[in-house]
Amino acid sequence: MAKAQFPLRGTYADKGFRYMREVRRAIEAYWYATMEDSEAAALEVRRVASAVNILDEAVFLPAFGDGYRRHRARDPLGKVVMGLELIRNCEEHSPVIFDGLLVPGAHFGIPMSMAPTGMRVVYTWARYADMPDAYVNIAPSATERQKRARGEAQDAYRKEVQGRPVVDTLFDAVRFFHSLDPRLIAEDPPLVRWAFAESTELESLVEIPDTDPRLEIPRQHLVYRPMGLDHYEVFLLDIVCRTSDRRSAQWPAWDKAVKGRKNGLVRQAKDRNPPGRWREVCYQLIEDGKVIGYSGIGEGPDLPGEPWVERTRQVANDVDRGYAYFVRAGDAVVPVQRVGNQTVAAVLDGKDLLTEIERAGDRPGMDVGELKLLEDNPDLYLRTRPRNLRSD
């Protein structure tokens, strides 16, 4: 067993072991809730975020103080813990419900015709920019105790949580606490053959009461899951799993582990044109006083008007392959042309219109932050240049 960086003792150890069990229970519950609906999944994931916050703020922080705080700030997994704090704070203290907190992605059919949906949904976290003001904003008059979305948690959510698969972030948090004190790692789970059972499969083994008739749900529609697994290290049971499903904290995060492979796919995607036939350049991306890229709307994979962001050199390479970028000037549509190795211009009456368009500033989905997010998460960038779509 690895040496503990922050070994828990006394009452801190007691509370740490209890709430690590709660984390395990809640992750298992979230996994099964993905077969129900987004609200059920959000309720269970809030449990995980709350238990993570207890381990963070009621166990390790009071036990180790500033040393722990500095370690957490330097560790990417610690930033995940901080990002989940934003969810915990907003869900428990915000007066509004944010229905878009979990973004549904892939849907996998499961062999349970009598299950509530017959599908398992892979959820990712919402982008920070899509969160409603009443969910995250801090009133200027709020005291430190009242602030439910302090800057450190907001920043961590943007950098290490938003847009990522929910399961990956939950296991990142578990792995962080394991790294602090490996005694928090439970024993390996027993072999479990079945991830679920319908009541009809159990009737010969146990007595199952009829469902309350007021619910109008026949008992054969009920689904049962194995119990007691929270005493063991979490290994999510196979519910029509794919290679992209992370099922253990001991596995590396899928979106991080395949980054090298995805980066290869990104390079391939950058060597071909974006989907659709055109992109309108609307904003300059400015960093340290220098134009590093552009953003706008384009003919995307789903419908016209989808936002995009790219570095200047990528726009130049796309234009060089004949892809249409343009700037509007009144009724005129001015094409963007390559004028240097990694530079472009849209010239009208001797003026480069690209130097006169508005700066993106903090526009959600179209600013420098979005560019950096896509660069840090190849999966997200590849969605903007899918392989199965080509420009004409």
N, C-alpha and C positions, 0 to 999 in steps of 0.2 A: 504494500500500500504506500502511495506517495506521501511525503511528509506534509503535514498540514501547515499552510501559510498563516492561517488564523484559527488555531484550535479553540473550540468552544469548551467552556468549563462551567460547572455548577448549573444554576438556573438557566443560563443562556443555552447550554447544551440541551437541557430538557426541552426548552421551547423550540430550539432549532430542530431537534428530531421530530417533535410533534408536527411542526408546520411544514417540514419536508414531506412528511406523510400526507398532509393536506394537499401539497402541490401534486403529489403522485395521484391522489384520489381525483383531483380536479382535472388533471390532464386526461386520465382515463374517461372521465365523464364527458369532457369536451369531445373526445374521439367518437364516442357513441352519439353525441348530440349532432354531429355532422350528418347523421342519417335522418335527422328530424327536420329542422328548419333553422333559418339564420338567427331567429330570436333565441331558440334553445342553445345554439352554439355560443351566442354572445353572453348568455347568462352563465354558462359554465366557464367560459374563458375569463370572465370577470372574477370568478372564484380563484383561478390560477393567479391572476394579477394581484389580487388581494393577499394571497398567501405568500407570493414572492415579496410583496411590499413588507409584510410582517417579518420575514427573514432578514430583509435588508435593514429596515428602520427600527425594528424592535429587538433584533438579535445581534447582528454583526456590527451595526453602527454604534449602539451603546456599549458593546463589549470591547470594541477596538478603536473607536473614535476616528480622529483625523487620519491615522495610518490606513485604516480601511477605506475611508472616503477617497484618499489619494489613489489607492490601488484600484478602486472601482472606476475612477475617472480615466485611468490609463488603459484599462482592459476593455476591448470591444464587447466581450460578453457582459461586463459590468454595465456598459452603456445600454445593452438590451434590458437589463434589470431596471435601469433608470427610465427607459422608454416605456416599459410596462407600467411604471408608476403613473405615467400620464393617463393610461387607460383606467387604472384603479381610481385615481383621484376624480377624473371626470365622470366615470360611471357612478361613483358613490356620492358625489356632491353636486354635479350639474343638475339644473332643474329641467333639462331637456333630454329626450331620448334621441340618440344618433343611430338611426336604422341602418346607415351605411358603414358602420364600423368594420364589419366583416364583408369583404368583397368576394362573391362567389366566383370560382374559376371552373376547373374541370369538374364534370359530373360523372361518376362511375356507377353503373348499374350493379346492384347487389342481389344475390339469389334469395331474396326474401319477398316474395310476392305479397305477403300480408303485412309487410312493414309499413310505417306511416308514409314514406315516399318511394321506397324501392331504390333510392339513390344515396350515394355518399358524395358530399360536396367538399371540394378542396377550397378553403378560404384563405385569402390574404388580407393583411391589414390595410385599412383605408389610408390614403395619402393625407398628410397633415393639412394640406391646402383644401381638402374637401370637407374638413370638419366644420360644423357650424360654429359661429362666433360664441353663442351661448354655452357651447360645450367646452371650449378651451380658453376663451379670453379671460384675462385677469383684470378686474376693475382696479383703476388707479388707487382707489381708496381702500382696497382690501388689505387686511393685515397679513403678516407672514403665515399665520395659522389658517387664514381663510383662502389663501391662494391654492387653487386646485390644479394649476397648470404652470408651475414655476419654470423659469427659463431652462434650467438644466435638464428637466424631464422633456420639455418640448424639443430641445436640440437633440437629445439622445433618440427620441422617437423619429425625428426626421432622418437621422444618420443611420440607425441600426434596426429600425422596426418597420416603418412605413413601406408598403408595397411588397413585403416579404411574406412567405407562407407562415401562417400562424403557428403551426406545429414546430417549425424550425426555431422560432423565437422562444417558444416555451421551453424547448430542450436546451437552447442556449443559456437561459436563465438557470436551469437545473445544473448544467455543466459548470457554470460560474460558481455556484455554491459548493459543488463537489470539489472544485479546485481549491477552495478556501479551507475546507475540512473534509478530507476523503471519508471520514467516518459517517458522513451523511449518505454515502452510497449504500443502498440496501442490498440484500442478497439477490442473486439471480432468480428470476421467477421460475416456477415449475412449467413443464411442458403443458400447454393448453391446446387441445386439438381444434376446438370450435370457438369462434369469436362471438357467436350468438346462438340462440335457439328460440324457436317459436313455441308457443304454449302447447301446440299439438304434439310436439316432440317430447314434451316433459310430462304429459298427463299420465303416462304409465309409471312414472317414477315418483311424482309428488302430487299432492292434492292441490289443485289450483282453483281458487274460488271464482265464481262467476263475476264478471265485471259489473260494476254499478250500472244498472239499466239506464240511469239518467245520462250517462256518458254516451250511450248508443254506440259503444264499441264492443263488438263481440270478443270474447276472450281469446279466440284464435288469432286476433290481430295484434296481440301483445307480444313483444320481443323481450327476451331475457338475456342478460349478459353475465359473464362469470363475476363472482364476487370474491373479495379478500385479496385481490391482486395488489392493493395499495400497500401491503406489508412488504412487497418485493420491489426491486428496481423496475421502473416502467419499461416495458417492451410492448408497444402497442400491437394488438392482435391484428391478424391479416383480414381486413375487410376490403376485398378486391383492391389490393395495394399495387402500386406501380413503383418503379425505381426511384421516382421523385418523392416518395413518402418517407420521411424520417421517422423511425419508429422507436428510437432509443437515444438517450442523451449521450451514449458512448459513440454513436455514429456522428461524423462531422455533419454540419449543416449542409443540406443538399445544394442549396443555392450558392454556398461558398465553396464546397468541395469540387463542384464542377465548373468553377469559375474559369480555370485554365482552358477546359474544353469549350466552354461557352465563349471565351475570348477568341478562340479559333473560329467559331461560328460568327462572331461579331466581325472579325476581319473579312470573312467571306461575304457577309451582308453588306459591308461597306464597299466591297468591290463590285456591287451591282446596284442598280437604281432603286430608290424607294418605291413603294406601291403607288398605284395611280399614275397620273400623267403630269401633275403640276404641284408646286408648293408656292404659296405666296409668302414673301418675307415681310413681316410686320414689325419686328423689334430687333434692336441690337442687344447683344449680351456683353456687358462691360464688367471687367474685373481688373482692379488696380489701375483704372483709367485707360485700359486697353480693350479694344474690341476683340473678343475671343470667339464669337460665334453669332448666330442669328436664330430667331424663332418666328413661328407664324402658324398659318393654317394650310392644310393641303388636302388633296384627294386621297384619303386614307383607306385602310382595308375595309372599313365598315360604311363610311359615308363621307361626303365632302365636308370640309370644315374641321377636320381633326387636327389638334395641335401637334407641332413638332419642334424639336430643338436640335441643333447641330453645331459643331465647331466650324469655323471658317474654312479650314482645309477640307472638311468633308463636303461642304457646299461646293467648293471649287472642283473637287473630284467628280461629284455628281454632274455638275454643269459640263465638265470636260467630256463626260460620256453622253451628253446630249439631253440630260434631264432638264425640265423647264422649271426654273425658279424665276420669280418676277416680283416687281414692286409696283404698286399702284400710285399714280400721280394724277389725281382728278379722274378724268375719263381715260387716261393713257395707261397702258400696261407695258412696263419697261422691263425687258429681260435682263437677268443677271448674267454677266459674262466673266469668265476667268481672265484676269489681267496679270497674274504673276504666278509664282510657284504655288503659293497657298493663299492667294488673295483674289477677291472678286469685286466687281463694280456693276452698278446699274446706271448708265450714263444717259442723261437727257439734257439737251441744250448745254452741253459742257459741264454739267453738274453730276456728281455721283450721288444718287438718291439714297444709297445705303448709309451715307454719312449723315443724312437728315432725318431718317426715320427715328421713331421714339425709342428710348431705352426701355428694356423689359422691366427693370426694377424688380418688384416682388410679385409679378403676375403669376398666379398659380399655374403650374404646368408649362410655363413658357419662359422661365427665368434661369439664371445661372445655377440656382439650387437644383432645378430639374435636370439640367445638363449633368451636373455632378452626380445626381442620384442615378441617372441612366448609365453613367460611366462606371459607377461602383456596383451596379447590378445588371450584368449582361442580359439576364432573362428579360428584364423590363425593356432594355434597349431593343432586343430582338423583336419584341412585339411591334415596334414602330417600323421595322423593315422585314416583314415575314417572308420566308423563302418561297411560299407558294403563290405569291403575288408579284407580278412584274409590271413595269410601266409599258405602255404601248410604244 
